[in-house]
């Protein structure tokens, strides 16, 4: 985690002022949920600091993006509303624009990059927008959206580099400090930078001493590069596709450089662990981007020791298949789900003997597979592959010791 410690509370010359965010709060009031900001006793105990969670995944479209989208749409003239709007998005901005455009009677077209989770595409269509899936990246989708919008006279609604959108997202900062004025640090995911820009302006206008920390995925460190003049690569598939942005906004970069104290980078395993932890402990479903703040905290808890920390759970739009994969992978990391390979004689009773040993050791067999053909074992032997469930890593060690003591050569795959 790189600590800049250079942020100020000087808002002069910025395209968004604190009063713009207060105005946005009045504009969206009643049409957007003022989500809970709750203390987590269990996470606080685990991490050694007092943690409050801002549940933006409980918005109607399961994302904070509604705030900025509604603030921008409300500002359209009657003539612009009649022409309709177009936006590019990896999913959450798309749903925010589509939902509120339908409420306001504004035609909406959404351009989404190839690879966008199907749940986000289908939800966007459900809200009544025309969806076009094209472009390998968000930037390619944006280029198509701009050209298509110009050709058809539509108003382009940018997901983050727009003062009205930034002001709408900043209303989260007002709500967090209203709920927990004693916070020391606020941790916010960064994609294009609209969320953290708005929150930083709102929060530091109320409490200048508040530390604002941004979080990006290691695979997409675009704002980190912009602030630190770095050249870390941005590529690949990340669990946090909602913040997988190769180029941050110009407006947002200026605000982040001025007001954000620190930027952390988290890897995929840390993101998966955070998603699984929020499901397990808080019983709340959060997408990879929404779990980025907790991932940063859990990866470096000493950085926050004894502090009062706010985490923005920015969204909860994640495919159920992906949730299942994340949870089972986390069980494997914890030593609770393990794939074993054993070389055994290919004769009756061998599988029963292994099963009996595992039962005596308290392990549960989940899957069984024999491999006789595609292995380099002798013809009278077979490769036995098992998936077993144990209580934890220590219990797994006990099971492995029991198998070894019985003369079986078992290895974790």
MIFIFI-975893 format. One record per residue (C-alpha): residue number from 1; residue in three letters; y, x, z. Coordinates in steps of 0.1 Angstrom, whole numbers, plus 2048, in hexadecimal, padded with zeros to 3 digits. Layout:
<nodes>
[node NUM; "ALA"; [Y; X; Z]]
...
</nodes>
This chain:
<nodes>
[node 1; "UNK"; [800; 800; 800]]
[node 2; "UNK"; [821; 810; 7F5]]
[node 3; "UNK"; [83D; 80A; 80D]]
[node 4; "UNK"; [85F; 80A; 7FD]]
[node 5; "UNK"; [873; 800; 81C]]
[node 6; "UNK"; [892; 7FD; 806]]
[node 7; "UNK"; [898; 7D8; 803]]
[node 8; "UNK"; [8B9; 7C8; 80C]]
[node 9; "UNK"; [8C6; 7A5; 811]]
[node 10; "UNK"; [8E1; 7A9; 7F7]]
[node 11; "UNK"; [8E0; 78C; 7DF]]
[node 12; "UNK"; [8FF; 795; 7CC]]
[node 13; "UNK"; [8FA; 795; 7A6]]
[node 14; "UNK"; [8D8; 785; 7A7]]
[node 15; "UNK"; [8D1; 768; 790]]
[node 16; "UNK"; [8C5; 753; 7AD]]
[node 17; "UNK"; [8D8; 74D; 7CD]]
[node 18; "UNK"; [8CD; 73F; 7EE]]
[node 19; "UNK"; [8E1; 71F; 7E7]]
[node 20; "UNK"; [8CD; 71A; 7C7]]
[node 21; "UNK"; [8AD; 719; 7DC]]
[node 22; "UNK"; [8BB; 700; 7F4]]
[node 23; "UNK"; [8C6; 6EA; 7D7]]
[node 24; "UNK"; [8A3; 6ED; 7C8]]
[node 25; "UNK"; [894; 6E1; 7EA]]
[node 26; "UNK"; [8A9; 6C1; 7E7]]
[node 27; "UNK"; [89F; 6BC; 7C3]]
[node 28; "UNK"; [87A; 6BE; 7C8]]
[node 29; "UNK"; [879; 6AD; 7EA]]
[node 30; "UNK"; [861; 690; 7EB]]
[node 31; "UNK"; [851; 699; 7CA]]
[node 32; "UNK"; [840; 6BA; 7D6]]
[node 33; "UNK"; [82C; 6BD; 7F6]]
[node 34; "UNK"; [83B; 6D0; 813]]
[node 35; "UNK"; [81A; 6E1; 81B]]
[node 36; "UNK"; [80E; 6EB; 83D]]
[node 37; "UNK"; [815; 70E; 84B]]
[node 38; "UNK"; [7FB; 712; 866]]
[node 39; "UNK"; [7F0; 72D; 87E]]
[node 40; "UNK"; [7CD; 73B; 87A]]
[node 41; "UNK"; [7BE; 745; 89B]]
[node 42; "UNK"; [79F; 753; 88C]]
[node 43; "UNK"; [7AF; 768; 870]]
[node 44; "UNK"; [7C9; 774; 88A]]
[node 45; "UNK"; [7AD; 780; 8A0]]
[node 46; "UNK"; [79A; 791; 883]]
[node 47; "UNK"; [7B9; 7A3; 876]]
[node 48; "UNK"; [7CB; 7AC; 896]]
[node 49; "UNK"; [7EB; 799; 88E]]
[node 50; "UNK"; [7F9; 775; 890]]
[node 51; "UNK"; [7F2; 765; 86E]]
[node 52; "UNK"; [802; 745; 860]]
[node 53; "UNK"; [7F5; 736; 83F]]
[node 54; "UNK"; [80C; 723; 827]]
[node 55; "UNK"; [7F3; 70B; 816]]
[node 56; "UNK"; [802; 708; 7F3]]
[node 57; "UNK"; [7DF; 701; 7E6]]
[node 58; "UNK"; [7E4; 6DE; 7F5]]
[node 59; "UNK"; [7FE; 6D4; 7DB]]
[node 60; "UNK"; [7F3; 6B8; 7C4]]
[node 61; "UNK"; [7EC; 6D1; 7A9]]
[node 62; "UNK"; [7DF; 6EA; 7C2]]
[node 63; "UNK"; [7FA; 703; 7BC]]
[node 64; "UNK"; [81E; 70C; 7C5]]
[node 65; "UNK"; [827; 70C; 7A1]]
[node 66; "UNK"; [831; 6E7; 7A3]]
[node 67; "UNK"; [851; 6F1; 7B5]]
[node 68; "UNK"; [860; 706; 79A]]
[node 69; "UNK"; [854; 6F0; 77E]]
[node 70; "UNK"; [864; 6D1; 78D]]
[node 71; "UNK"; [885; 6E2; 794]]
[node 72; "UNK"; [886; 6EF; 770]]
[node 73; "UNK"; [87C; 6CD; 761]]
[node 74; "UNK"; [895; 6BA; 775]]
[node 75; "UNK"; [8B1; 6CF; 767]]
[node 76; "UNK"; [8AA; 6C5; 743]]
[node 77; "UNK"; [8C3; 6B0; 730]]
[node 78; "UNK"; [8B8; 68E; 722]]
[node 79; "UNK"; [8B8; 69D; 6FF]]
[node 80; "UNK"; [8A2; 6BB; 70B]]
[node 81; "UNK"; [88A; 6A2; 71C]]
[node 82; "UNK"; [886; 68F; 6FC]]
[node 83; "UNK"; [87D; 6AF; 6E9]]
[node 84; "UNK"; [862; 6B8; 703]]
[node 85; "UNK"; [859; 6D9; 713]]
[node 86; "UNK"; [840; 6F5; 70D]]
[node 87; "UNK"; [832; 70E; 725]]
[node 88; "UNK"; [819; 72A; 726]]
[node 89; "UNK"; [804; 72F; 745]]
[node 90; "UNK"; [7E2; 73B; 752]]
[node 91; "UNK"; [7DF; 71A; 763]]
[node 92; "UNK"; [7F4; 712; 781]]
[node 93; "UNK"; [816; 710; 770]]
[node 94; "UNK"; [805; 6FC; 755]]
[node 95; "UNK"; [7FA; 6E2; 76E]]
[node 96; "UNK"; [81C; 6E1; 780]]
[node 97; "UNK"; [82F; 6DC; 75F]]
[node 98; "UNK"; [816; 6C3; 752]]
[node 99; "UNK"; [815; 6AE; 771]]
[node 100; "UNK"; [83A; 6AB; 777]]
[node 101; "UNK"; [842; 6A8; 752]]
[node 102; "UNK"; [82B; 689; 751]]
[node 103; "UNK"; [83C; 67B; 770]]
[node 104; "UNK"; [85E; 680; 760]]
[node 105; "UNK"; [854; 673; 73D]]
[node 106; "UNK"; [858; 695; 72C]]
[node 107; "UNK"; [83F; 69F; 710]]
[node 108; "UNK"; [82F; 6C0; 719]]
[node 109; "UNK"; [81A; 6DA; 706]]
[node 110; "UNK"; [809; 6F6; 719]]
[node 111; "UNK"; [7FC; 716; 70A]]
[node 112; "UNK"; [7E1; 727; 71E]]
[node 113; "UNK"; [7D0; 748; 717]]
[node 114; "UNK"; [7AB; 74B; 70E]]
[node 115; "UNK"; [797; 750; 72D]]
[node 116; "UNK"; [7AB; 738; 743]]
[node 117; "UNK"; [794; 728; 75C]]
[node 118; "UNK"; [787; 707; 74E]]
[node 119; "UNK"; [792; 6F4; 76D]]
[node 120; "UNK"; [7B6; 6FD; 766]]
[node 121; "UNK"; [7B4; 6F3; 742]]
[node 122; "UNK"; [7A4; 6D1; 749]]
[node 123; "UNK"; [7BC; 6CA; 766]]
[node 124; "UNK"; [7D9; 6D1; 74F]]
[node 125; "UNK"; [7CC; 6B9; 734]]
[node 126; "UNK"; [7C5; 69F; 750]]
[node 127; "UNK"; [7EA; 6A0; 758]]
[node 128; "UNK"; [7F2; 695; 735]]
[node 129; "UNK"; [7FE; 6B5; 724]]
[node 130; "UNK"; [7F3; 6C2; 702]]
[node 131; "UNK"; [7E0; 6E2; 708]]
[node 132; "UNK"; [7DD; 6FF; 6EF]]
[node 133; "UNK"; [7C5; 71B; 6F9]]
[node 134; "UNK"; [7CF; 73B; 6E6]]
[node 135; "UNK"; [7D7; 75F; 6EC]]
[node 136; "UNK"; [7C2; 77A; 6FE]]
[node 137; "UNK"; [7DD; 77F; 718]]
[node 138; "UNK"; [7F9; 76C; 729]]
[node 139; "UNK"; [811; 780; 714]]
[node 140; "UNK"; [801; 775; 6F3]]
[node 141; "UNK"; [800; 751; 6FF]]
[node 142; "UNK"; [825; 754; 707]]
[node 143; "UNK"; [82E; 761; 6E4]]
[node 144; "UNK"; [81C; 744; 6D5]]
[node 145; "UNK"; [82C; 72B; 6EC]]
[node 146; "UNK"; [84F; 738; 6E4]]
[node 147; "UNK"; [84A; 737; 6BE]]
[node 148; "UNK"; [838; 715; 6BF]]
[node 149; "UNK"; [853; 707; 6D6]]
[node 150; "UNK"; [86F; 713; 6BF]]
[node 151; "UNK"; [85E; 705; 6A1]]
[node 152; "UNK"; [85B; 6E3; 6B1]]
[node 153; "UNK"; [87C; 6E2; 6C4]]
[node 154; "UNK"; [86C; 6E3; 6E7]]
[node 155; "UNK"; [87C; 6F2; 706]]
[node 156; "UNK"; [869; 711; 713]]
[node 157; "UNK"; [862; 70F; 739]]
[node 158; "UNK"; [85A; 733; 744]]
[node 159; "UNK"; [841; 736; 761]]
[node 160; "UNK"; [855; 74F; 775]]
[node 161; "UNK"; [873; 760; 763]]
[node 162; "UNK"; [88B; 742; 767]]
[node 163; "UNK"; [8A5; 73E; 782]]
[node 164; "UNK"; [89D; 719; 787]]
[node 165; "UNK"; [878; 720; 789]]
[node 166; "UNK"; [87E; 73C; 7A2]]
[node 167; "UNK"; [894; 726; 7B7]]
[node 168; "UNK"; [879; 70B; 7B8]]
[node 169; "UNK"; [85F; 724; 7C4]]
[node 170; "UNK"; [877; 731; 7DE]]
[node 171; "UNK"; [876; 710; 7F1]]
[node 172; "UNK"; [855; 71D; 800]]
[node 173; "UNK"; [869; 738; 812]]
[node 174; "UNK"; [880; 71D; 821]]
[node 175; "UNK"; [862; 709; 82D]]
[node 176; "UNK"; [84F; 728; 83C]]
[node 177; "UNK"; [86D; 733; 851]]
[node 178; "UNK"; [874; 710; 85C]]
[node 179; "UNK"; [850; 70E; 869]]
[node 180; "UNK"; [84D; 731; 877]]
[node 181; "UNK"; [870; 741; 87B]]
[node 182; "UNK"; [861; 75E; 890]]
[node 183; "UNK"; [84E; 76D; 873]]
[node 184; "UNK"; [850; 793; 86E]]
[node 185; "UNK"; [840; 795; 84C]]
[node 186; "UNK"; [839; 77E; 82F]]
[node 187; "UNK"; [81E; 788; 816]]
[node 188; "UNK"; [820; 779; 7F3]]
[node 189; "UNK"; [80B; 77D; 7D3]]
[node 190; "UNK"; [81D; 78B; 7B4]]
[node 191; "UNK"; [815; 782; 790]]
[node 192; "UNK"; [835; 780; 77C]]
[node 193; "UNK"; [849; 780; 79C]]
[node 194; "UNK"; [858; 75D; 79D]]
[node 195; "UNK"; [848; 753; 7BE]]
[node 196; "UNK"; [851; 773; 7D2]]
[node 197; "UNK"; [874; 774; 7C3]]
[node 198; "UNK"; [87D; 751; 7CE]]
[node 199; "UNK"; [86D; 756; 7F0]]
[node 200; "UNK"; [87E; 777; 7F6]]
[node 201; "UNK"; [8A0; 768; 7EF]]
[node 202; "UNK"; [89A; 74A; 804]]
[node 203; "UNK"; [88A; 75C; 821]]
[node 204; "UNK"; [8A2; 779; 823]]
[node 205; "UNK"; [8C0; 763; 821]]
[node 206; "UNK"; [8B3; 753; 842]]
[node 207; "UNK"; [8A4; 772; 852]]
[node 208; "UNK"; [8AF; 793; 843]]
[node 209; "UNK"; [897; 7A7; 859]]
[node 210; "UNK"; [879; 796; 84B]]
[node 211; "UNK"; [861; 7AD; 838]]
[node 212; "UNK"; [856; 7A0; 816]]
[node 213; "UNK"; [836; 7AE; 809]]
[node 214; "UNK"; [829; 7A8; 7E6]]
[node 215; "UNK"; [804; 7AA; 7DB]]
[node 216; "UNK"; [7F5; 7B1; 7B9]]
[node 217; "UNK"; [7D2; 7B6; 7AC]]
[node 218; "UNK"; [7CA; 7DA; 7A5]]
[node 219; "UNK"; [7C0; 7CF; 782]]
[node 220; "UNK"; [7E3; 7C2; 77B]]
[node 221; "UNK"; [7FD; 7D7; 78E]]
[node 222; "UNK"; [81A; 7CE; 777]]
[node 223; "UNK"; [835; 7C8; 792]]
[node 224; "UNK"; [829; 7E7; 7A5]]
[node 225; "UNK"; [82E; 7FB; 785]]
[node 226; "UNK"; [850; 7ED; 77E]]
[node 227; "UNK"; [85D; 7F4; 7A1]]
[node 228; "UNK"; [84D; 817; 7A5]]
[node 229; "UNK"; [851; 822; 781]]
[node 230; "UNK"; [82B; 824; 77F]]
[node 231; "UNK"; [812; 822; 763]]
[node 232; "UNK"; [7F3; 814; 773]]
[node 233; "UNK"; [7DF; 801; 759]]
[node 234; "UNK"; [7DF; 7DB; 757]]
[node 235; "UNK"; [7BE; 7CF; 749]]
[node 236; "UNK"; [79D; 7BC; 74F]]
[node 237; "UNK"; [791; 79C; 75F]]
[node 238; "UNK"; [79D; 796; 782]]
[node 239; "UNK"; [794; 77B; 79A]]
[node 240; "UNK"; [7BA; 777; 79E]]
[node 241; "UNK"; [7C1; 76B; 77B]]
[node 242; "UNK"; [7DF; 758; 788]]
[node 243; "UNK"; [7F1; 779; 78E]]
[node 244; "UNK"; [7E2; 78C; 770]]
[node 245; "UNK"; [804; 793; 75F]]
[node 246; "UNK"; [808; 7B3; 74B]]
[node 247; "UNK"; [82E; 7B1; 74A]]
[node 248; "UNK"; [843; 7A3; 767]]
[node 249; "UNK"; [863; 790; 761]]
[node 250; "UNK"; [885; 7A1; 75C]]
[node 251; "UNK"; [896; 78A; 775]]
[node 252; "UNK"; [87A; 78C; 78E]]
[node 253; "UNK"; [877; 7B2; 78C]]
[node 254; "UNK"; [89C; 7B5; 795]]
[node 255; "UNK"; [898; 79E; 7B3]]
[node 256; "UNK"; [878; 7AF; 7BF]]
[node 257; "UNK"; [888; 7D2; 7BC]]
[node 258; "UNK"; [8A5; 7C6; 7D1]]
[node 259; "UNK"; [893; 7B0; 7EC]]
[node 260; "UNK"; [86E; 7B8; 7EE]]
[node 261; "UNK"; [864; 7D3; 807]]
[node 262; "UNK"; [841; 7DB; 7FC]]
[node 263; "UNK"; [826; 7D5; 7E2]]
[node 264; "UNK"; [801; 7D7; 7EA]]
[node 265; "UNK"; [7E5; 7DA; 7D0]]
[node 266; "UNK"; [7C3; 7CA; 7D8]]
[node 267; "UNK"; [7A2; 7CE; 7C6]]
[node 268; "UNK"; [789; 7B4; 7BB]]
[node 269; "UNK"; [772; 7B8; 7D9]]
[node 270; "UNK"; [78F; 7B2; 7F0]]
[node 271; "UNK"; [79A; 793; 7DD]]
[node 272; "UNK"; [777; 785; 7DE]]
[node 273; "UNK"; [774; 78C; 803]]
[node 274; "UNK"; [795; 77A; 809]]
[node 275; "UNK"; [78B; 75B; 7F5]]
[node 276; "UNK"; [769; 75A; 808]]
[node 277; "UNK"; [77A; 75F; 82A]]
[node 278; "UNK"; [793; 742; 824]]
[node 279; "UNK"; [777; 72B; 81A]]
[node 280; "UNK"; [761; 736; 838]]
[node 281; "UNK"; [77C; 736; 853]]
[node 282; "UNK"; [798; 71F; 848]]
[node 283; "UNK"; [782; 708; 833]]
[node 284; "UNK"; [79B; 709; 817]]
[node 285; "UNK"; [795; 712; 7F3]]
[node 286; "UNK"; [7AD; 72C; 7E5]]
[node 287; "UNK"; [7AC; 73D; 7C3]]
[node 288; "UNK"; [7AD; 763; 7C0]]
[node 289; "UNK"; [7D3; 765; 7BC]]
[node 290; "UNK"; [7D8; 74E; 7DA]]
[node 291; "UNK"; [7C2; 764; 7F0]]
[node 292; "UNK"; [7D4; 784; 7E6]]
[node 293; "UNK"; [7E9; 785; 805]]
[node 294; "UNK"; [7CB; 783; 81D]]
[node 295; "UNK"; [7BA; 79D; 808]]
[node 296; "UNK"; [7D7; 7B5; 80D]]
[node 297; "UNK"; [7D7; 7AE; 833]]
[node 298; "UNK"; [7B1; 7B2; 837]]
[node 299; "UNK"; [7B0; 7D2; 823]]
[node 300; "UNK"; [7CB; 7E2; 839]]
[node 301; "UNK"; [7CE; 7CF; 85A]]
[node 302; "UNK"; [7DE; 7ED; 86C]]
[node 303; "UNK"; [7FD; 7E8; 856]]
[node 304; "UNK"; [803; 7C6; 867]]
[node 305; "UNK"; [7F6; 7CD; 88A]]
[node 306; "UNK"; [807; 7B7; 8A4]]
[node 307; "UNK"; [81E; 7A6; 88B]]
[node 308; "UNK"; [824; 781; 883]]
[node 309; "UNK"; [819; 77E; 85F]]
[node 310; "UNK"; [81C; 762; 846]]
[node 311; "UNK"; [805; 760; 828]]
[node 312; "UNK"; [80C; 749; 80A]]
[node 313; "UNK"; [7EC; 73A; 7FD]]
[node 314; "UNK"; [7FB; 734; 7DB]]
[node 315; "UNK"; [7E0; 720; 7CA]]
[node 316; "UNK"; [7BD; 712; 7CB]]
[node 317; "UNK"; [7B2; 70D; 7A7]]
[node 318; "UNK"; [791; 71F; 7A4]]
[node 319; "UNK"; [771; 715; 791]]
[node 320; "UNK"; [755; 70A; 7A8]]
[node 321; "UNK"; [73D; 722; 796]]
[node 322; "UNK"; [754; 73F; 79E]]
[node 323; "UNK"; [756; 733; 7C2]]
[node 324; "UNK"; [730; 734; 7C4]]
[node 325; "UNK"; [72F; 757; 7B5]]
[node 326; "UNK"; [74A; 764; 7CD]]
[node 327; "UNK"; [738; 756; 7EC]]
[node 328; "UNK"; [716; 763; 7E2]]
[node 329; "UNK"; [724; 786; 7DA]]
[node 330; "UNK"; [735; 786; 7FC]]
[node 331; "UNK"; [714; 77D; 80D]]
[node 332; "UNK"; [705; 79B; 7FB]]
[node 333; "UNK"; [721; 7B2; 807]]
[node 334; "UNK"; [71C; 7A6; 82B]]
[node 335; "UNK"; [6F7; 7AE; 829]]
[node 336; "UNK"; [6EE; 789; 82C]]
[node 337; "UNK"; [6E0; 786; 809]]
[node 338; "UNK"; [6CC; 7A3; 7FA]]
[node 339; "UNK"; [6B6; 7AA; 7DC]]
[node 340; "UNK"; [698; 7BF; 7E4]]
[node 341; "UNK"; [680; 7D1; 7CC]]
[node 342; "UNK"; [65D; 7DA; 7D8]]
[node 343; "UNK"; [640; 7EB; 7C5]]
[node 344; "UNK"; [620; 7D9; 7CF]]
[node 345; "UNK"; [5FB; 7D8; 7C4]]
[node 346; "UNK"; [5F5; 7BC; 7AB]]
[node 347; "UNK"; [5DA; 7AA; 7BE]]
[node 348; "UNK"; [5D7; 789; 7D2]]
[node 349; "UNK"; [5E7; 787; 7F4]]
[node 350; "UNK"; [602; 7A2; 7EF]]
[node 351; "UNK"; [61E; 78A; 7EC]]
[node 352; "UNK"; [612; 776; 80A]]
[node 353; "UNK"; [611; 796; 81E]]
[node 354; "UNK"; [635; 79F; 815]]
[node 355; "UNK"; [640; 77B; 81C]]
[node 356; "UNK"; [62F; 77C; 83E]]
[node 357; "UNK"; [641; 79D; 847]]
[node 358; "UNK"; [663; 78F; 83D]]
[node 359; "UNK"; [65C; 76F; 851]]
[node 360; "UNK"; [653; 783; 870]]
[node 361; "UNK"; [674; 797; 86C]]
[node 362; "UNK"; [688; 777; 86A]]
[node 363; "UNK"; [692; 77A; 845]]
[node 364; "UNK"; [694; 75C; 82E]]
[node 365; "UNK"; [687; 760; 80A]]
[node 366; "UNK"; [69E; 750; 7F1]]
[node 367; "UNK"; [68F; 75C; 7CF]]
[node 368; "UNK"; [66F; 76C; 7C4]]
[node 369; "UNK"; [667; 77E; 7A3]]
[node 370; "UNK"; [64A; 793; 797]]
[node 371; "UNK"; [64F; 7AC; 77B]]
[node 372; "UNK"; [62F; 7B9; 76C]]
[node 373; "UNK"; [63A; 7C1; 748]]
[node 374; "UNK"; [65C; 7D1; 748]]
[node 375; "UNK"; [657; 7EC; 762]]
[node 376; "UNK"; [64A; 810; 763]]
[node 377; "UNK"; [630; 807; 77E]]
[node 378; "UNK"; [60B; 80C; 778]]
[node 379; "UNK"; [5F8; 7EF; 769]]
[node 380; "UNK"; [5E8; 7E6; 78A]]
[node 381; "UNK"; [60A; 7E4; 79C]]
[node 382; "UNK"; [627; 7CB; 79A]]
[node 383; "UNK"; [64C; 7CB; 7A2]]
[node 384; "UNK"; [654; 7B1; 7BB]]
[node 385; "UNK"; [678; 7A7; 7BC]]
[node 386; "UNK"; [685; 791; 7D9]]
[node 387; "UNK"; [6A6; 783; 7E3]]
[node 388; "UNK"; [6A6; 77F; 809]]
[node 389; "UNK"; [6BF; 771; 822]]
[node 390; "UNK"; [6C6; 783; 843]]
[node 391; "UNK"; [6DF; 77E; 85F]]
[node 392; "UNK"; [6F4; 79D; 859]]
[node 393; "UNK"; [6F2; 7C1; 84F]]
[node 394; "UNK"; [6E1; 7CC; 86F]]
[node 395; "UNK"; [6C6; 7B1; 86B]]
[node 396; "UNK"; [6C0; 7BE; 847]]
[node 397; "UNK"; [6BB; 7E1; 855]]
[node 398; "UNK"; [6A1; 7D3; 86D]]
[node 399; "UNK"; [68F; 7C1; 850]]
[node 400; "UNK"; [68F; 7E1; 83B]]
[node 401; "UNK"; [681; 7F5; 858]]
[node 402; "UNK"; [665; 7DB; 85E]]
[node 403; "UNK"; [65B; 7DD; 839]]
[node 404; "UNK"; [65B; 803; 839]]
[node 405; "UNK"; [646; 804; 859]]
[node 406; "UNK"; [62C; 7EE; 848]]
[node 407; "UNK"; [629; 808; 82C]]
[node 408; "UNK"; [63D; 7F4; 812]]
[node 409; "UNK"; [657; 807; 7FD]]
[node 410; "UNK"; [674; 7EE; 7FB]]
[node 411; "UNK"; [696; 7F6; 7ED]]
[node 412; "UNK"; [6B6; 7E2; 7E9]]
[node 413; "UNK"; [6BE; 7DB; 7C5]]
</nodes>
